[in-house]
Amino acid sequence: MDLYKMSAQKLASQATKDPAVLDKVFAMLSHLYQETGDLNAFNFFDLENIKKQIALIKNKIAEGKQLPLAGVPISLGDNICTENIKTTCSSKMLANYEPPFDSIVNKIIEESGAIMAGKTNLEEFGLGCNGSSSYYGIAKNPWDNKRVAGSGAAAAVATLISTLSLATDTAGELRQSAAYCGVMALKPSYGRISRRGIIEYASSMEQLGAIARRTEDLAVALELISGPDQQDSTSLNKESPSYISSLNKARENFKIAVPDNWDQAPGLEDEVEECFREQLENLNTEIFQVEYVSLRYFQKACLAASIINAAEAFSNLANYDGVRFGFRYEGKSLQDMYFKSRSEGFSSKMRQYLTLGALVSSGKYYEDYFLKSQRLRTLIKKELEECLEHYELLLTPTSPFTAPFPSAEPDTGQLPDVASFYTAAANLAGLPALSFPLYTFSKRPAGLQFIGKFDEETTLLKVSSVLEEEGISLKFTKPGSME
């Protein structure tokens, strides 16, 4: 029984019928972690904790409780709070923090019977995915461990340890890391999933999303954790549709827009450009109608996102000062303690980012940079909404390049982050977006990004399902470490 090949629903069904399957899941997780532990995908992975969870799941099955994801391994990004389990945000500032409460999503997956397999590595507080700032080191790419994974969440799914990973996406990190690792990722509409219990640095942009190896599992994850939450003021006050049943509906035809300047991304790799052009030709079928459109502001999204995120990070992380919260360095005076606590607790990259946030939040720079970025955000949102009045989806590459090598030089805080050239617009506008895996001619993972209309994640899932069925992606089965 190849458990790692099963969909979430099939694995849960098998475990419910025969709880002994849960012991095989444990053996599988133990083996896979031994095989791939050197990739540094997890900040927390405790087999004893998993064993305790399995015992509880068996008891619930014996009591006849309905567990839609019984025994399904799900990992959580290490900025998602878990009661009495460290939640560090991959930062020295929170290296010893154990939340006294659970995030809403962790409560949901526990009630569903899923196994919380571990807490995954990420850039400090989820800022970017270039492998430069995690306190625990770089999460390595399963396809090529000399390159970065972007996030442990994507690596955990690619190495088969997790059927699903839940992680945050602020300027496209969820989708970028999925593209780097050859898996799927879905960022829903802003407010679709409650953010209660997420340690965030940019409130107006950051959202929870899911990574998986198949469309069906993305639909399962979204249906499980989406919905209104009265304790989250940003949560949408409406029930979610059935994403699983939407995949079984009759096939549709899709009208898709592509920005006519998509090939002007800074750092666009030749093989990504060539591969994307071939995919555009493949997509021109009876099912898909692809047309180029002019989007004047789209290419400015990563710059606007960088400035807005920096300003929000400066505000949101102000309480990490060694007194109210976080790592504390004893100084000679109160001012010295504040200075050294933040200097030692945050990485060089985060300190530069917070300095930028302080700059654009103050004096004349507030008007010149922050407010102008907010006005640009409004223009980008309006431009995308007008485009999507005539098309079901907007299509771009997910990232201008495949998984990069770790930088040998200290992070310089490059602004804007060119990796988010295609992805940041969806966060600025609060629109759903999905990254679908494809592979370049040198067999390196890349991604197709689809941006959809607000509150229409079903369209993204249907397109992804069609691509799976048609075999449009040049898929091959396993990353190098699992062959």
PyMOL commands that set and color helices and strands:
alter all, ss='L'
color gray80, all
select helices_A, chain A and resi 3-5+8-17+21-39+47-62+92-94+104-111+124-126+152-158+173-181+215-225+243-246+262-264+270-283+298-316+334-345+348-360+363-387+418-420+424-429+457-470+480-482
alter helices_A, ss='H'
color red, helices_A
select strands_A, chain A and resi 42-44+73-77+115-120+164-169+184-187+207-212+254-259+288-293+393-397+433-439+445-452
alter strands_A, ss='S'
color yellow, strands_A
deselect
rebuild
show_as cartoon
